[in-house]
Structure formats: C-alpha cells, structure tokens
Amino acid sequence: MSQFLTFIQNSIKWMRWQDIVDMLLMAFLIYKGMQLLRDTSAGQVIKGILLIVVAGQIFGWLQLNVIYYLLTATLQIGIIALVILFQPELRRMLDTVGRSRLPSFFKAERTQPNNETLRAIAQLVETCGDMSRTKTGALIVIERETKLGEIMKTGTIVNADITSELLKNIFFNKAPLHDGAVVIRDNRIAAAGCFLPLSSNKNLSNELGTRHRAGVGISEVSDALVLIVSEETGSVSVAAEGVLKRHLSSATLTTILNNELVHDAEKEEKLEKFKFWKRRKPQQQ
C-alpha cells in the first residue's frame, strides 16, 4: 500500500499541466460518448463488446489459447461489421455532435421572429385539433437544426404560409398529397407528400401504424419535431428524438410546441416583461 501511495505521489509531482488537460478532455469525451449511446441498441452492443474483451483477457491469463485467439480475431473483424450494422446510430450520434453549441461560435444563429413562431404554433394546434375531431390522418415534420432537404425532394415543393385551411386541404383523404408528410421550414409549409424513413425500434407498440413509425423514424435521424394525427382514433401525438408522446390535448400540444420552438432568449424576455409588469401593478393600484 505504501508503494502504491508513493507511486501516486511521484506521478502527481511530475505531472504537467498538459497531462491534466489531456485527462480532463479524455474523461469528457468518454462521458459524452456514453451519454450519446445510452438507451440505444448500440449502447447494448458496446456492453456486449466490453464483456467479450474482459472474457478474452481472462482466457488469455488462463492460457486457453484457442478460444482466446477466436475472440481476438472476432473483435478485429467485428469493428468493421459494427460500422456497417449500426450506421443509423452512428449517423445520429454524429448529427447530435454537429448540433452542439460549439459551431454557433463560428456561424450566426438565425432565429425566427417570436410573433411568426407563435402564429405558426397556433395554426398547427388548430389544424391538429380539427383533424383529430374528423379523424383525418396527418403527418407534419417541423425542421429545426438538421436540414431535411433530401426528405423534401421526395415530395412536392409548396413554399406557402402555414394556415389551418391549407394543411387540412393537403391531408384531405382524396387529395393527391395526403399520404405523405408535410415539412415545415422557417415557419412555412416547405413541401408536402414527402416520404419518411420508418423506425426500426422494436419497442414501439404494435398498435402503431406506418404514419406513427415514419414520424418516430425521422425523429431518430434528425432533431425534427413531428406532429401525428391518427386516422383510426383521431389521437394527436408528438415524436422527438425517437420518443413518441401520445393522446395529447390541444393545451398540452401548445405547451410542447412553445417549449420546443420558441427561442430560449425570447421566452426569457417575455418572462422578464411579465415580472416587470407584475411588480408595477400593485404600485399603480
């Protein structure tokens, strides 16, 4: 024990500031990697690989040469196989890294005016409420940081203001574009009749049809916010980051859209104004 403490003391004594920065950066990268892989199928596979590595080391110490050789060869080939098998997860992880706040230091962040966003939210909530009552199926994808140009190319370019009447016409069951998804970009209807990738999540309920699986699928590979209206039950759902929230009321949907789409700075400004007038009100009385 004394030798171990002496080793630690000597290591700290000769440690450079570069070594400390190196270790902190490495710890941060490992933490973020674990955070990105958590609760995904890729994360479960990583656990399996770690178990194989540990088992391989134990077999090596026990001099079980044949099984040790097989495990080592499997790991060497398996890295290439993992890149192929888990391409969607890797793409999502890299996309999450790309959406981090670091690039914002190098490019201007474009935000929509608050009143335009609130007007768009009101129209979307009204549309979902009306179609829920008539049990008209709908699939609306709201683009955020991840650009959906490739998805828009699969449909028809619209480039129109968001209105409840236009959205209900698009999703009318005899309209030519009603089967696909509508993509919202910069508070405008950018495209309609778009095809989305289906989710491969096996944990989704068997009750969900293609429309819900497509909504979850696009939210898995991008940061898009997806609104879904069921044609069978009329229930309203929201998909984000691969998670589906179902059976939402108009009030709950409004809250979710406000929290997700209204810029944080704008919400803070509104809150400060509210507090200011709340402080002034007793004085005026």
Phi and psi in degrees as a GROMACS rama.xvg file:
@    title "Ramachandran Plot"
@    xaxis  label "Phi"
@    yaxis  label "Psi"
@TYPE xy
-65.5174  -37.05  SER-2
-65.0473  -39.4446  GLN-3
-64.6001  -43.0089  PHE-4
-64.734  -37.153  LEU-5
-64.2163  -40.0193  THR-6
-62.5139  -42.9284  PHE-7
-64.2299  -42.0836  ILE-8
-63.0835  -43.658  GLN-9
-65.6479  -37.6265  ASN-10
-64.0746  -42.9125  SER-11
-66.8207  -36.3477  ILE-12
-63.2407  -41.2344  LYS-13
-96.5473  9.36028  TRP-14
-76.4109  134.26  MET-15
-91.8064  163.822  ARG-16
-66.27  -29.1144  TRP-17
-63.7651  -36.3398  GLN-18
-65.069  -38.7427  ASP-19
-65.1736  -44.8634  ILE-20
-62.7833  -40.3439  VAL-21
-60.6822  -44.814  ASP-22
-68.8046  -39.3868  MET-23
-65.1701  -41.5617  LEU-24
-64.7974  -40.8204  LEU-25
-65.3348  -41.9055  MET-26
-63.6455  -39.6358  ALA-27
-64.9506  -43.4097  PHE-28
-64.4021  -40.8614  LEU-29
-63.7922  -42.0228  ILE-30
-62.8372  -45.8356  TYR-31
-66.6468  -36.5092  LYS-32
-63.5336  -42.8864  GLY-33
-65.031  -35.7754  MET-34
-66.5529  -39.161  GLN-35
-70.8901  -33.3198  LEU-36
-88.1027  -10.471  LEU-37
-64.5525  139.9  ARG-38
61.6778  27.7774  ASP-39
-123.062  163.611  THR-40
-63.4926  -32.0681  SER-41
-64.675  -36.4483  ALA-42
-62.6623  -39.3383  GLY-43
-65.2268  -36.8773  GLN-44
-67.3121  -38.2594  VAL-45
-59.9451  -40.5227  ILE-46
-60.8748  -41.8825  LYS-47
-63.3054  -39.2269  GLY-48
-64.8771  -41.9407  ILE-49
-61.7623  -38.5359  LEU-50
-64.4582  -39.6814  LEU-51
-64.706  -40.4296  ILE-52
-63.1608  -45.3857  VAL-53
-62.8013  -44.0001  VAL-54
-62.2389  -38.9758  ALA-55
-62.6083  -40.5091  GLY-56
-64.3338  -40.6687  GLN-57
-64.3759  -44.009  ILE-58
-64.2687  -33.0324  PHE-59
-67.3507  -41.374  GLY-60
-65.4681  -34.2627  TRP-61
-81.7121  -1.58151  LEU-62
60.3931  36.8237  GLN-63
-88.0833  81.7434  LEU-64
-64.7309  -39.5454  ASN-65
-65.9924  -52.3486  VAL-66
-68.1795  -32.0864  ILE-67
-63.911  -42.171  TYR-68
-64.3104  -42.401  TYR-69
-64.1022  -43.0106  LEU-70
-64.7271  -41.3862  LEU-71
-63.7187  -44.1947  THR-72
-65.3831  -37.7875  ALA-73
-63.1863  -41.5828  THR-74
-64.8546  -38.5367  LEU-75
-64.7297  -41.9016  GLN-76
-77.0206  -31.5491  ILE-77
-65.2965  -26.428  GLY-78
-61.6745  -43.3777  ILE-79
-65.7428  -40.6575  ILE-80
-64.1791  -37.4919  ALA-81
-64.9525  -39.2313  LEU-82
-61.5184  -37.5625  VAL-83
-74.698  -45.8198  ILE-84
-69.7507  -36.0792  LEU-85
-110.155  35.6459  PHE-86
-57.8234  -42.399  GLN-87
-61.7031  -42.0362  PRO-88
-65.8345  -41.047  GLU-89
-65.1908  -39.7899  LEU-90
-63.2746  -42.3166  ARG-91
-65.3706  -39.309  ARG-92
-63.7089  -45.7769  MET-93
-65.8197  -35.2759  LEU-94
-65.3885  -38.8895  ASP-95
-63.6416  -41.1205  THR-96
-62.9557  -41.7254  VAL-97
-66.09  -25.0724  GLY-98
-88.7824  2.96163  ARG-99
-66.8085  168.607  SER-100
-75.3857  -9.99528  ARG-101
-59.9276  -46.1039  LEU-102
-63.1  -18.7066  PRO-103
-65.9283  -17.3145  SER-104
-73.915  -19.0474  PHE-105
-108.231  -9.4302  PHE-106
-141.246  151.428  LYS-107
-72.0032  138.542  ALA-108
-92.2141  123.558  GLU-109
-97.9248  124.19  ARG-110
-122.429  148.861  THR-111
-81.1155  146.888  GLN-112
-56.7578  146.804  PRO-113
-60.0934  -42.6005  ASN-114
-65.9492  -34.8026  ASN-115
-66.9424  -42.0964  GLU-116
-64.5304  -43.12  THR-117
-65.5014  -37.6875  LEU-118
-65.2166  -41.4323  ARG-119
-63.6111  -40.8934  ALA-120
-61.8334  -43.5541  ILE-121
-60.6069  -41.3201  ALA-122
-67.9031  -38.8365  GLN-123
-67.5219  -41.6437  LEU-124
-64.5386  -42.3479  VAL-125
-62.4788  -42.1733  GLU-126
-61.9097  -48.3609  THR-127
-63.4815  -38.1051  CYS-128
-64.9848  -44.2693  GLY-129
-65.9152  -42.9942  ASP-130
-72.7804  -27.4092  MET-131
-64.5266  -41.5675  SER-132
-68.1464  -33.348  ARG-133
-94.5136  1.39408  THR-134
53.8628  49.9077  LYS-135
-101.032  122.735  THR-136
-67.5851  142.698  GLY-137
-150.185  150.401  ALA-138
-143.519  107.395  LEU-139
-120.513  121.348  ILE-140
-106.491  121.739  VAL-141
-101.224  110.703  ILE-142
-71.1894  140.425  GLU-143
-123.572  -118.542  ARG-144
-72.0136  -40.7415  GLU-145
-75.0919  120.408  THR-146
-76.3107  139.874  LYS-147
-114.131  36.8486  LEU-148
-59.7049  -39.4082  GLY-149
-66.5883  -35.8768  GLU-150
-67.7621  -41.593  ILE-151
-63.6924  -30.655  MET-152
-66.5627  -20.4945  LYS-153
-80.2226  -8.95928  THR-154
-118.678  -151.409  GLY-155
-115.433  128.94  THR-156
-70.134  131.675  ILE-157
-113.205  -54.3967  VAL-158
53.9598  63.3491  ASN-159
-134.33  161.264  ALA-160
-64.3647  151.291  ASP-161
-79.2467  114.96  ILE-162
-133.862  147.65  THR-163
-61.7682  -39.1333  SER-164
-63.6399  -43.0018  GLU-165
-66.6586  -42.6416  LEU-166
-63.3223  -40.8756  LEU-167
-67.3961  -33.3103  LYS-168
-67.316  -38.8497  ASN-169
-63.683  -42.237  ILE-170
-92.0923  7.51575  PHE-171
-59.0845  133.687  PHE-172
-63.9577  -11.1786  ASN-173
-107.908  3.86916  LYS-174
-77.7375  147.752  ALA-175
-66.7442  -21.0138  PRO-176
-104.491  7.14591  LEU-177
-71.1006  -23.1048  HIS-178
-75.2938  -24.8288  ASP-179
-93.1206  -169.115  GLY-180
-103.708  149.286  ALA-181
-95.6929  135.095  VAL-182
-108.704  124.641  VAL-183
-99.6197  125.367  ILE-184
-132.037  129.16  ARG-185
52.5991  45.6169  ASP-186
60.2042  31.4291  ASN-187
-137.63  153.306  ARG-188
-77.4105  104.039  ILE-189
-81.7596  -42.7151  ALA-190
-153.362  159.261  ALA-191
-138.926  161.244  ALA-192
69.3939  30.338  GLY-193
-87.7639  148.724  CYS-194
-98.6971  135.606  PHE-195
-115.646  152.823  LEU-196
-72.6797  139.386  PRO-197
-80.7  146.382  LEU-198
-72.1349  142.635  SER-199
-101.593  12.2771  SER-200
-70.1826  116.143  ASN-201
-78.2961  -9.19671  LYS-202
-85.8587  -5.41983  ASN-203
-67.7145  146.597  LEU-204
-63.0259  144.258  SER-205
-68.0288  -14.8124  ASN-206
-71.6156  -21.3381  GLU-207
-77.7171  136.487  LEU-208
-95.2471  -165.58  GLY-209
-63.6448  -37.5555  THR-210
-61.002  -45.9161  ARG-211
-68.5749  -39.816  HIS-212
-67.086  -33.7941  ARG-213
-69.2771  -39.4702  ALA-214
-63.1603  -43.4525  GLY-215
-66.7668  -37.5407  VAL-216
-60.7315  -46.1664  GLY-217
-69.7454  -28.9168  ILE-218
-74.1279  -19.5818  SER-219
-76.7108  -31.5848  GLU-220
-103.652  3.92685  VAL-221
-152.654  177.262  SER-222
-97.3791  18.1164  ASP-223
-64.2467  150.658  ALA-224
-104.112  127.165  LEU-225
-118.969  128.911  VAL-226
-104.323  131.957  LEU-227
-131.13  130.47  ILE-228
-115.92  124.658  VAL-229
-75.5583  133.399  SER-230
-76.3623  -26.4676  GLU-231
-82.7373  -45.6415  GLU-232
-110.136  -17.5188  THR-233
79.2074  3.57301  GLY-234
-72.381  148.215  SER-235
-103.576  132.878  VAL-236
-130.161  158.807  SER-237
-129.866  132.466  VAL-238
-114.903  133.697  ALA-239
-153.398  131.669  ALA-240
54.54  38.1093  GLU-241
78.7284  4.45078  GLY-242
-110.211  134.003  VAL-243
-110.038  124.914  LEU-244
-108.271  123.667  LYS-245
-112.775  165.909  ARG-246
54.8259  55.6548  HIS-247
-95.3593  139.328  LEU-248
-81.2737  168.934  SER-249
-62.9519  -37.6579  SER-250
-65.5184  -43.4729  ALA-251
-65.5663  -40.9868  THR-252
-62.3867  -41.8031  LEU-253
-60.9155  -42.7506  THR-254
-62.9499  -44.166  THR-255
-62.788  -45.5894  ILE-256
-65.5293  -39.2816  LEU-257
-63.7703  -43.5818  ASN-258
-66.3433  -34.0429  ASN-259
-89.2885  -30.4501  GLU-260
-108.313  -30.3424  LEU-261
-75.6674  130.159  VAL-262
-61.6064  140.261  HIS-263
-56.1912  -42.7599  ASP-264
-64.0485  -37.8449  ALA-265
-67.7656  -38.9559  GLU-266
-64.7109  -39.3787  LYS-267
-65.6371  -38.4416  GLU-268
-63.9742  -42.4177  GLU-269
-63.0345  -39.8293  LYS-270
-65.2756  -40.7799  LEU-271
-64.5613  -40.1172  GLU-272
-63.7104  -41.0419  LYS-273
-62.3037  -45.039  PHE-274
-63.7828  -37.7434  LYS-275
-62.5619  -48.2305  PHE-276
-71.1416  -28.9209  TRP-277
-67.5936  -35.8495  LYS-278
-70.2917  -34.2307  ARG-279
-76.5597  -27.748  ARG-280
-60.0164  -46.4325  LYS-281
-62.3399  -33.6776  PRO-282
-66.8623  -37.8084  GLN-283
-70.1219  -32.3131  GLN-284
